[in-house]
């Protein structure tokens, strides 16, 4: 009887080790994929923020240029329209 139980336990131990190793490998792969995805998302967000900052700076530059190059009556019309809206 012991001769029959001992190999079953040994096989179960080897299978448990195999399944444990497979589970650990899968969990590790998922963790690495999530970390890489998070880093890619952070990089993408930083790029979008920088692009938005550049756009806002360009818009501000264009607006300053428009204001400096406009004559007084045109500026007054724009101010009146802006205050009305």
Secondary structure, 3 states (H helix, E strand, C coil): CHHHHHHHHHHHHHHHHHHHHHHHHHHHHHHHHHHHHHHHHHHHHHHHHHHHHHHHHHHHHHHHHHHHHCCHHHHHHHHHHHHHC
